[in-house]
Amino acid sequence: MATTLANNGQIQFSATGINSYTTFGGNVIEFTPEHCADKWGIVSMTTQSISSDMSQWHLAKGDIIDADGKGCIIIKNPILGQALVMDLRTNSNNVINPTIVQASLFPGISCDTVKP
């Protein structure tokens, strides 16, 4: 708490402008609280620029779940060294035919690289 307050305690944040917030770990997050409903308020994180157009984002993107929002869902299990791949992009009946793959495919895994 002391570090976070030391990093940010004296800053006057603006509702309409771009603000900078320094995390406990020293990363800088630039954000604007006032933004359109279909845009994200975070402008950048440390030196990484981020698109504020949320329609360009994945529904979920992380170490365990990756869902592109268009019907490709991948759930990774690092302990078992497997991933469950579900491709609903062209499935009009919403029937899931999951495919389980081994961990060696994790780095480049996608619905296009894994076929049932």
N, CA, C and O atoms as a GROMACS GRO file, in nm:
protein
  464
    1MET      N    1   0.083  -0.117   0.000
    1MET     CA    2   0.000   0.000   0.000
    1MET      C    3   0.088   0.125   0.000
    1MET      O    4   0.060   0.222  -0.070
    2ALA      N    5   0.194   0.122   0.078
    2ALA     CA    6   0.283   0.238   0.086
    2ALA      C    7   0.349   0.267  -0.048
    2ALA      O    8   0.362   0.383  -0.088
    3THR      N    9   0.390   0.160  -0.119
    3THR     CA   10   0.455   0.178  -0.250
    3THR      C   11   0.357   0.235  -0.352
    3THR      O   12   0.391   0.327  -0.427
    4THR      N   13   0.235   0.182  -0.355
    4THR     CA   14   0.135   0.230  -0.449
    4THR      C   15   0.100   0.376  -0.421
    4THR      O   16   0.087   0.455  -0.514
    5LEU      N   17   0.086   0.411  -0.294
    5LEU     CA   18   0.057   0.550  -0.258
    5LEU      C   19   0.176   0.641  -0.291
    5LEU      O   20   0.157   0.755  -0.334
    6ALA      N   21   0.298   0.592  -0.270
    6ALA     CA   22   0.416   0.670  -0.304
    6ALA      C   23   0.423   0.695  -0.455
    6ALA      O   24   0.465   0.802  -0.499
    7ASN      N   25   0.382   0.595  -0.533
    7ASN     CA   26   0.384   0.609  -0.680
    7ASN      C   27   0.274   0.700  -0.733
    7ASN      O   28   0.292   0.762  -0.838
    8ASN      N   29   0.161   0.709  -0.664
    8ASN     CA   30   0.044   0.775  -0.720
    8ASN      C   31  -0.027   0.873  -0.627
    8ASN      O   32  -0.117   0.945  -0.672
    9GLY      N   33   0.011   0.879  -0.502
    9GLY     CA   34  -0.065   0.955  -0.403
    9GLY      C   35  -0.077   1.104  -0.427
    9GLY      O   36  -0.173   1.165  -0.381
   10GLN      N   37   0.017   1.163  -0.496
   10GLN     CA   38   0.014   1.308  -0.518
   10GLN      C   39  -0.042   1.347  -0.655
   10GLN      O   40  -0.044   1.465  -0.689
   11ILE      N   41  -0.086   1.251  -0.733
   11ILE     CA   42  -0.135   1.278  -0.869
   11ILE      C   43  -0.278   1.328  -0.865
   11ILE      O   44  -0.362   1.274  -0.793
   12GLN      N   45  -0.306   1.430  -0.943
   12GLN     CA   46  -0.443   1.478  -0.964
   12GLN      C   47  -0.493   1.412  -1.093
   12GLN      O   48  -0.451   1.451  -1.202
   13PHE      N   49  -0.582   1.314  -1.080
   13PHE     CA   50  -0.633   1.244  -1.197
   13PHE      C   51  -0.742   1.326  -1.264
   13PHE      O   52  -0.816   1.398  -1.197
   14SER      N   53  -0.752   1.315  -1.396
   14SER     CA   54  -0.850   1.389  -1.476
   14SER      C   55  -0.957   1.294  -1.528
   14SER      O   56  -0.926   1.183  -1.571
   15ALA      N   57  -1.082   1.336  -1.523
   15ALA     CA   58  -1.192   1.254  -1.574
   15ALA      C   59  -1.191   1.247  -1.726
   15ALA      O   60  -1.235   1.147  -1.783
   16THR      N   61  -1.142   1.350  -1.792
   16THR     CA   62  -1.151   1.355  -1.938
   16THR      C   63  -1.017   1.338  -2.008
   16THR      O   64  -1.014   1.308  -2.127
   17GLY      N   65  -0.907   1.356  -1.938
   17GLY     CA   66  -0.775   1.347  -2.001
   17GLY      C   67  -0.713   1.210  -1.983
   17GLY      O   68  -0.774   1.120  -1.925
   18ILE      N   69  -0.592   1.195  -2.033
   18ILE     CA   70  -0.518   1.070  -2.017
   18ILE      C   71  -0.439   1.080  -1.887
   18ILE      O   72  -0.364   1.175  -1.865
   19ASN      N   73  -0.457   0.981  -1.801
   19ASN     CA   74  -0.392   0.973  -1.672
   19ASN      C   75  -0.286   0.864  -1.673
   19ASN      O   76  -0.295   0.769  -1.751
   20SER      N   77  -0.187   0.877  -1.587
   20SER     CA   78  -0.085   0.774  -1.570
   20SER      C   79  -0.092   0.721  -1.428
   20SER      O   80  -0.097   0.798  -1.332
   21TYR      N   81  -0.094   0.589  -1.414
   21TYR     CA   82  -0.097   0.522  -1.285
   21TYR      C   83   0.020   0.425  -1.282
   21TYR      O   84   0.038   0.347  -1.376
   22THR      N   85   0.100   0.429  -1.178
   22THR     CA   86   0.215   0.339  -1.164
   22THR      C   87   0.178   0.228  -1.066
   22THR      O   88   0.142   0.254  -0.952
   23THR      N   89   0.189   0.104  -1.112
   23THR     CA   90   0.153  -0.012  -1.029
   23THR      C   91   0.260  -0.036  -0.923
   23THR      O   92   0.367   0.026  -0.927
   24PHE      N   93   0.231  -0.125  -0.830
   24PHE     CA   94   0.326  -0.164  -0.727
   24PHE      C   95   0.458  -0.209  -0.789
   24PHE      O   96   0.565  -0.176  -0.739
   25GLY      N   97   0.450  -0.285  -0.900
   25GLY     CA   98   0.568  -0.338  -0.966
   25GLY      C   99   0.642  -0.239  -1.054
   25GLY      O  100   0.745  -0.273  -1.112
   26GLY      N  101   0.590  -0.116  -1.067
   26GLY     CA  102   0.657  -0.014  -1.146
   26GLY      C  103   0.607   0.000  -1.288
   26GLY      O  104   0.656   0.085  -1.363
   27ASN      N  105   0.510  -0.081  -1.329
   27ASN     CA  106   0.453  -0.067  -1.463
   27ASN      C  107   0.361   0.055  -1.467
   27ASN      O  108   0.294   0.085  -1.369
   28VAL      N  109   0.360   0.123  -1.579
   28VAL     CA  110   0.277   0.242  -1.594
   28VAL      C  111   0.157   0.210  -1.682
   28VAL      O  112   0.171   0.154  -1.791
   29ILE      N  113   0.038   0.245  -1.633
   29ILE     CA  114  -0.085   0.226  -1.707
   29ILE      C  115  -0.142   0.365  -1.738
   29ILE      O  116  -0.168   0.443  -1.647
   30GLU      N  117  -0.160   0.394  -1.866
   30GLU     CA  118  -0.223   0.520  -1.906
   30GLU      C  119  -0.368   0.492  -1.938
   30GLU      O  120  -0.399   0.398  -2.010
   31PHE      N  121  -0.459   0.575  -1.884
   31PHE     CA  122  -0.601   0.551  -1.901
   31PHE      C  123  -0.679   0.682  -1.900
   31PHE      O  124  -0.630   0.785  -1.853
   32THR      N  125  -0.800   0.676  -1.953
   32THR     CA  126  -0.894   0.787  -1.944
   32THR      C  127  -1.028   0.732  -1.895
   32THR      O  128  -1.084   0.643  -1.958
   33PRO      N  129  -1.080   0.784  -1.783
   33PRO     CA  130  -1.206   0.734  -1.730
   33PRO      C  131  -1.326   0.762  -1.820
   33PRO      O  132  -1.418   0.681  -1.827
   34GLU      N  133  -1.324   0.875  -1.889
   34GLU     CA  134  -1.438   0.911  -1.973
   34GLU      C  135  -1.409   0.868  -2.116
   34GLU      O  136  -1.320   0.923  -2.182
   35HIS      N  137  -1.486   0.769  -2.165
   35HIS     CA  138  -1.464   0.717  -2.300
   35HIS      C  139  -1.595   0.659  -2.351
   35HIS      O  140  -1.688   0.638  -2.273
   36CYS      N  141  -1.603   0.632  -2.480
   36CYS     CA  142  -1.724   0.573  -2.540
   36CYS      C  143  -1.746   0.433  -2.484
   36CYS      O  144  -1.652   0.366  -2.441
   37ALA      N  145  -1.872   0.390  -2.484
   37ALA     CA  146  -1.908   0.258  -2.428
   37ALA      C  147  -1.842   0.144  -2.503
   37ALA      O  148  -1.816   0.039  -2.443
   38ASP      N  149  -1.813   0.159  -2.633
   38ASP     CA  150  -1.752   0.050  -2.710
   38ASP      C  151  -1.600   0.062  -2.716
   38ASP      O  152  -1.536  -0.010  -2.793
   39LYS      N  153  -1.545   0.150  -2.636
   39LYS     CA  154  -1.400   0.167  -2.630
   39LYS      C  155  -1.353   0.136  -2.489
   39LYS      O  156  -1.430   0.147  -2.393
   40TRP      N  157  -1.228   0.097  -2.477
   40TRP     CA  158  -1.170   0.068  -2.347
   40TRP      C  159  -1.096   0.191  -2.300
   40TRP      O  160  -1.037   0.262  -2.382
   41GLY      N  161  -1.097   0.219  -2.173
   41GLY     CA  162  -1.034   0.338  -2.119
   41GLY      C  163  -0.884   0.330  -2.105
   41GLY      O  164  -0.819   0.433  -2.087
   42ILE      N  165  -0.825   0.210  -2.114
   42ILE     CA  166  -0.680   0.198  -2.102
   42ILE      C  167  -0.616   0.225  -2.238
   42ILE      O  168  -0.651   0.162  -2.338
   43VAL      N  169  -0.523   0.318  -2.239
   43VAL     CA  170  -0.457   0.360  -2.363
   43VAL      C  171  -0.329   0.280  -2.386
   43VAL      O  172  -0.301   0.237  -2.498
   44SER      N  173  -0.252   0.260  -2.279
   44SER     CA  174  -0.128   0.184  -2.291
   44SER      C  175  -0.088   0.128  -2.155
   44SER      O  176  -0.134   0.175  -2.051
   45MET      N  177  -0.004   0.027  -2.160
   45MET     CA  178   0.050  -0.033  -2.038
   45MET      C  179   0.200  -0.044  -2.056
   45MET      O  180   0.248  -0.110  -2.147
   46THR      N  181   0.274   0.021  -1.967
   46THR     CA  182   0.419   0.035  -1.974
   46THR      C  183   0.453   0.091  -2.112
   46THR      O  184   0.420   0.206  -2.139
   47THR      N  185   0.518   0.017  -2.199
   47THR     CA  186   0.552   0.070  -2.332
   47THR      C  187   0.466   0.006  -2.440
   47THR      O  188   0.491   0.028  -2.559
   48GLN      N  189   0.366  -0.072  -2.403
   48GLN     CA  190   0.283  -0.143  -2.499
   48GLN      C  191   0.158  -0.062  -2.531
   48GLN      O  192   0.078  -0.032  -2.442
   49SER      N  193   0.140  -0.027  -2.657
   49SER     CA  194   0.020   0.043  -2.700
   49SER      C  195  -0.093  -0.058  -2.716
   49SER      O  196  -0.071  -0.170  -2.762
   50ILE      N  197  -0.213  -0.019  -2.678
   50ILE     CA  198  -0.328  -0.109  -2.682
   50ILE      C  199  -0.439  -0.045  -2.763
   50ILE      O  200  -0.472   0.072  -2.742
   51SER      N  201  -0.498  -0.120  -2.854
   51SER     CA  202  -0.612  -0.069  -2.929
   51SER      C  203  -0.730  -0.053  -2.835
   51SER      O  204  -0.763  -0.144  -2.760
   52SER      N  205  -0.795   0.063  -2.839
   52SER     CA  206  -0.912   0.085  -2.753
   52SER      C  207  -1.039   0.032  -2.818
   52SER      O  208  -1.145   0.032  -2.754
   53ASP      N  209  -1.031  -0.015  -2.943
   53ASP     CA  210  -1.148  -0.070  -3.014
   53ASP      C  211  -1.170  -0.214  -2.969
   53ASP      O  212  -1.102  -0.305  -3.016
   54MET      N  213  -1.265  -0.234  -2.878
   54MET     CA  214  -1.286  -0.366  -2.819
   54MET      C  215  -1.336  -0.470  -2.918
   54MET      O  216  -1.328  -0.589  -2.890
   55SER      N  217  -1.388  -0.429  -3.033
   55SER     CA  218  -1.433  -0.527  -3.132
   55SER      C  219  -1.314  -0.601  -3.193
   55SER      O  220  -1.333  -0.705  -3.256
   56GLN      N  221  -1.194  -0.550  -3.176
   56GLN     CA  222  -1.074  -0.613  -3.229
   56GLN      C  223  -1.009  -0.708  -3.130
   56GLN      O  224  -0.911  -0.775  -3.162
   57TRP      N  225  -1.062  -0.715  -3.010
   57TRP     CA  226  -1.003  -0.797  -2.904
   57TRP      C  227  -1.056  -0.938  -2.905
   57TRP      O  228  -1.164  -0.965  -2.958
   58HIS      N  229  -0.980  -1.028  -2.846
   58HIS     CA  230  -1.028  -1.163  -2.816
   58HIS      C  231  -1.128  -1.154  -2.702
   58HIS      O  232  -1.117  -1.064  -2.618
   59LEU      N  233  -1.223  -1.245  -2.698
   59LEU     CA  234  -1.316  -1.252  -2.586
   59LEU      C  235  -1.239  -1.284  -2.457
   59LEU      O  236  -1.268  -1.228  -2.351
   60ALA      N  237  -1.143  -1.375  -2.468
   60ALA     CA  238  -1.054  -1.408  -2.356
   60ALA      C  239  -0.918  -1.441  -2.416
   60ALA      O  240  -0.910  -1.506  -2.520
   61LYS      N  241  -0.812  -1.397  -2.351
   61LYS     CA  242  -0.677  -1.424  -2.400
   61LYS      C  243  -0.586  -1.436  -2.280
   61LYS      O  244  -0.550  -1.336  -2.218
   62GLY      N  245  -0.547  -1.559  -2.248
   62GLY     CA  246  -0.462  -1.578  -2.132
   62GLY      C  247  -0.388  -1.709  -2.137
   62GLY      O  248  -0.386  -1.778  -2.239
   63ASP      N  249  -0.327  -1.743  -2.024
   63ASP     CA  250  -0.247  -1.865  -2.015
   63ASP      C  251  -0.334  -1.991  -2.018
   63ASP      O  252  -0.287  -2.096  -2.061
   64ILE      N  253  -0.460  -1.981  -1.974
   64ILE     CA  254  -0.547  -2.098  -1.965
   64ILE      C  255  -0.655  -2.096  -2.073
   64ILE      O  256  -0.674  -2.197  -2.141
   65ILE      N  257  -0.725  -1.984  -2.090
   65ILE     CA  258  -0.835  -1.977  -2.186
   65ILE      C  259  -0.804  -1.876  -2.295
   65ILE      O  260  -0.757  -1.765  -2.268
   66ASP      N  261  -0.831  -1.916  -2.418
   66ASP     CA  262  -0.818  -1.829  -2.534
   66ASP      C  263  -0.946  -1.845  -2.617
   66ASP      O  264  -0.970  -1.952  -2.673
   67ALA      N  265  -1.026  -1.741  -2.624
   67ALA     CA  266  -1.149  -1.744  -2.702
   67ALA      C  267  -1.150  -1.620  -2.791
   67ALA      O  268  -1.146  -1.508  -2.742
   68ASP      N  269  -1.156  -1.642  -2.922
   68ASP     CA  270  -1.145  -1.528  -3.014
   68ASP      C  271  -1.275  -1.450  -3.032
   68ASP      O  272  -1.276  -1.348  -3.100
   69GLY      N  273  -1.384  -1.496  -2.971
   69GLY     CA  274  -1.512  -1.426  -2.985
   69GLY      C  275  -1.583  -1.459  -3.114
   69GLY      O  276  -1.691  -1.406  -3.140
   70LYS      N  277  -1.523  -1.545  -3.196
   70LYS     CA  278  -1.582  -1.582  -3.325
   70LYS      C  279  -1.611  -1.731  -3.331
   70LYS      O  280  -1.651  -1.782  -3.436
   71GLY      N  281  -1.592  -1.803  -3.217
   71GLY     CA  282  -1.625  -1.945  -3.213
   71GLY      C  283  -1.511  -2.039  -3.187
   71GLY      O  284  -1.534  -2.159  -3.174
   72CYS      N  285  -1.389  -1.989  -3.178
   72CYS     CA  286  -1.274  -2.074  -3.146
   72CYS      C  287  -1.243  -2.058  -2.998
   72CYS      O  288  -1.212  -1.948  -2.952
   73ILE      N  289  -1.251  -2.170  -2.924
   73ILE     CA  290  -1.226  -2.168  -2.780
   73ILE      C  291  -1.120  -2.273  -2.749
   73ILE      O  292  -1.132  -2.389  -2.788
   74ILE      N  293  -1.015  -2.230  -2.677
   74ILE     CA  294  -0.907  -2.321  -2.640
   74ILE      C  295  -0.887  -2.310  -2.489
   74ILE      O  296  -0.867  -2.201  -2.436
   75ILE      N  297  -0.894  -2.424  -2.422
   75ILE     CA  298  -0.872  -2.430  -2.277
   75ILE      C  299  -0.750  -2.517  -2.253
   75ILE      O  300  -0.749  -2.635  -2.286
   76LYS      N  301  -0.646  -2.457  -2.194
   76LYS     CA  302  -0.519  -2.526  -2.172
   76LYS      C  303  -0.510  -2.575  -2.029
   76LYS      O  304  -0.551  -2.506  -1.935
   77ASN      N  305  -0.456  -2.696  -2.012
   77ASN     CA  306  -0.431  -2.752  -1.881
   77ASN      C  307  -0.281  -2.780  -1.871
   77ASN      O  308  -0.236  -2.887  -1.913
   78PRO      N  309  -0.204  -2.686  -1.815
   78PRO     CA  310  -0.060  -2.706  -1.809
   78PRO      C  311  -0.018  -2.824  -1.722
   78PRO      O  312   0.086  -2.884  -1.747
   79ILE      N  313  -0.096  -2.857  -1.621
   79ILE     CA  314  -0.060  -2.970  -1.534
   79ILE      C  315  -0.067  -3.101  -1.609
   79ILE      O  316   0.022  -3.185  -1.596
   80LEU      N  317  -0.173  -3.120  -1.688
   80LEU     CA  318  -0.185  -3.243  -1.769
   80LEU      C  319  -0.108  -3.233  -1.900
   80LEU      O  320  -0.086  -3.334  -1.967
   81GLY      N  321  -0.067  -3.111  -1.936
   81GLY     CA  322   0.005  -3.093  -2.063
   81GLY      C  323  -0.086  -3.109  -2.182
   81GLY      O  324  -0.041  -3.154  -2.288
   82GLN      N  325  -0.213  -3.074  -2.167
   82GLN     CA  326  -0.310  -3.090  -2.274
   82GLN      C  327  -0.390  -2.961  -2.295
   82GLN      O  328  -0.393  -2.873  -2.209
   83ALA      N  329  -0.454  -2.953  -2.409
   83ALA     CA  330  -0.544  -2.842  -2.439
   83ALA      C  331  -0.670  -2.898  -2.502
   83ALA      O  332  -0.665  -2.991  -2.583
   84LEU      N  333  -0.782  -2.840  -2.466
   84LEU     CA  334  -0.912  -2.875  -2.525
   84LEU      C  335  -0.943  -2.768  -2.628
   84LEU      O  336  -0.951  -2.650  -2.594
   85VAL      N  337  -0.962  -2.807  -2.753
   85VAL     CA  338  -0.988  -2.714  -2.861
   85VAL      C  339  -1.130  -2.735  -2.912
   85VAL      O  340  -1.167  -2.846  -2.952
   86MET      N  341  -1.209  -2.628  -2.911
   86MET     CA  342  -1.348  -2.634  -2.960
   86MET      C  343  -1.365  -2.530  -3.069
   86MET      O  344  -1.343  -2.411  -3.046
   87ASP      N  345  -1.404  -2.574  -3.186
   87ASP     CA  346  -1.421  -2.485  -3.301
   87ASP      C  347  -1.569  -2.480  -3.338
   87ASP      O  348  -1.622  -2.576  -3.394
   88LEU      N  349  -1.634  -2.369  -3.307
   88LEU     CA  350  -1.776  -2.351  -3.340
   88LEU      C  351  -1.794  -2.248  -3.451
   88LEU      O  352  -1.907  -2.203  -3.473
   89ARG      N  353  -1.689  -2.210  -3.520
   89ARG     CA  354  -1.698  -2.103  -3.620
   89ARG      C  355  -1.789  -2.137  -3.736
   89ARG      O  356  -1.860  -2.049  -3.786
   90THR      N  357  -1.791  -2.261  -3.779
   90THR     CA  358  -1.875  -2.299  -3.894
   90THR      C  359  -1.980  -2.401  -3.855
   90THR      O  360  -2.035  -2.469  -3.942
   91ASN      N  361  -2.009  -2.412  -3.728
   91ASN     CA  362  -2.100  -2.512  -3.678
   91ASN      C  363  -2.236  -2.448  -3.651
   91ASN      O  364  -2.255  -2.384  -3.547
   92SER      N  365  -2.329  -2.462  -3.742
   92SER     CA  366  -2.459  -2.398  -3.729
   92SER      C  367  -2.549  -2.466  -3.626
   92SER      O  368  -2.646  -2.405  -3.580
   93ASN      N  369  -2.518  -2.589  -3.587
   93ASN     CA  370  -2.601  -2.660  -3.489
   93ASN      C  371  -2.550  -2.645  -3.346
   93ASN      O  372  -2.608  -2.701  -3.253
   94ASN      N  373  -2.440  -2.570  -3.328
   94ASN     CA  374  -2.379  -2.550  -3.197
   94ASN      C  375  -2.344  -2.681  -3.128
   94ASN      O  376  -2.352  -2.690  -3.005
   95VAL      N  377  -2.306  -2.781  -3.204
   95VAL     CA  378  -2.261  -2.908  -3.149
   95VAL      C  379  -2.110  -2.899  -3.132
   95VAL      O  380  -2.037  -2.864  -3.224
   96ILE      N  381  -2.065  -2.930  -3.013
   96ILE     CA  382  -1.921  -2.919  -2.986
   96ILE      C  383  -1.857  -3.055  -3.006
   96ILE      O  384  -1.895  -3.153  -2.942
   97ASN      N  385  -1.759  -3.060  -3.093
   97ASN     CA  386  -1.677  -3.179  -3.113
   97ASN      C  387  -1.536  -3.143  -3.068
   97ASN      O  388  -1.452  -3.107  -3.150
   98PRO      N  389  -1.509  -3.154  -2.937
   98PRO     CA  390  -1.379  -3.109  -2.887
   98PRO      C  391  -1.265  -3.200  -2.930
   98PRO      O  392  -1.283  -3.320  -2.951
   99THR      N  393  -1.150  -3.140  -2.942
   99THR     CA  394  -1.028  -3.213  -2.973
   99THR      C  395  -0.929  -3.187  -2.860
   99THR      O  396  -0.909  -3.073  -2.820
  100ILE      N  397  -0.867  -3.293  -2.808
  100ILE     CA  398  -0.765  -3.278  -2.704
  100ILE      C  399  -0.630  -3.297  -2.770
  100ILE      O  400  -0.606  -3.395  -2.840
  101VAL      N  401  -0.540  -3.200  -2.746
  101VAL     CA  402  -0.406  -3.207  -2.805
  101VAL      C  403  -0.302  -3.202  -2.694
  101VAL      O  404  -0.332  -3.162  -2.581
  102GLN      N  405  -0.181  -3.242  -2.725
  102GLN     CA  406  -0.071  -3.244  -2.629
  102GLN      C  407  -0.005  -3.107  -2.618
  102GLN      O  408  -0.020  -3.022  -2.705
  103ALA      N  409   0.068  -3.087  -2.510
  103ALA     CA  410   0.128  -2.958  -2.476
  103ALA      C  411   0.227  -2.907  -2.580
  103ALA      O  412   0.249  -2.787  -2.589
  104SER      N  413   0.285  -2.994  -2.659
  104SER     CA  414   0.384  -2.950  -2.757
  104SER      C  415   0.324  -2.855  -2.860
  104SER      O  416   0.398  -2.781  -2.926
  105LEU      N  417   0.192  -2.855  -2.874
  105LEU     CA  418   0.126  -2.764  -2.969
  105LEU      C  419   0.088  -2.630  -2.908
  105LEU      O  420   0.042  -2.542  -2.980
  106PHE      N  421   0.105  -2.612  -2.778
  106PHE     CA  422   0.060  -2.490  -2.712
  106PHE      C  423   0.112  -2.360  -2.773
  106PHE      O  424   0.033  -2.268  -2.791
  107PRO      N  425   0.240  -2.349  -2.806
  107PRO     CA  426   0.288  -2.218  -2.854
  107PRO      C  427   0.213  -2.165  -2.976
  107PRO      O  428   0.189  -2.044  -2.983
  108GLY      N  429   0.178  -2.249  -3.069
  108GLY     CA  430   0.110  -2.202  -3.190
  108GLY      C  431  -0.029  -2.257  -3.208
  108GLY      O  432  -0.081  -2.259  -3.319
  109ILE      N  433  -0.089  -2.301  -3.099
  109ILE     CA  434  -0.219  -2.368  -3.109
  109ILE      C  435  -0.330  -2.272  -3.150
  109ILE      O  436  -0.337  -2.159  -3.101
  110SER      N  437  -0.414  -2.317  -3.240
  110SER     CA  438  -0.532  -2.241  -3.283
  110SER      C  439  -0.632  -2.340  -3.341
  110SER      O  440  -0.599  -2.457  -3.362
  111CYS      N  441  -0.754  -2.293  -3.366
  111CYS     CA  442  -0.853  -2.380  -3.428
  111CYS      C  443  -0.813  -2.418  -3.570
  111CYS      O  444  -0.858  -2.519  -3.624
  112ASP      N  445  -0.728  -2.335  -3.631
  112ASP     CA  446  -0.683  -2.364  -3.767
  112ASP      C  447  -0.570  -2.465  -3.771
  112ASP      O  448  -0.552  -2.534  -3.871
  113THR      N  449  -0.493  -2.475  -3.660
  113THR     CA  450  -0.381  -2.570  -3.660
  113THR      C  451  -0.421  -2.705  -3.604
  113THR      O  452  -0.347  -2.802  -3.619
  114VAL      N  453  -0.538  -2.713  -3.539
  114VAL     CA  454  -0.584  -2.838  -3.481
  114VAL      C  455  -0.713  -2.878  -3.549
  114VAL      O  456  -0.811  -2.803  -3.547
  115LYS      N  457  -0.714  -2.993  -3.609
  115LYS     CA  458  -0.834  -3.044  -3.675
  115LYS      C  459  -0.881  -3.171  -3.607
  115LYS      O  460  -0.798  -3.256  -3.574
  116PRO      N  461  -1.013  -3.186  -3.584
  116PRO     CA  462  -1.063  -3.307  -3.518
  116PRO      C  463  -1.037  -3.431  -3.600
  116PRO      O  464  -1.072  -3.541  -3.558
   0.00000   0.00000   0.00000
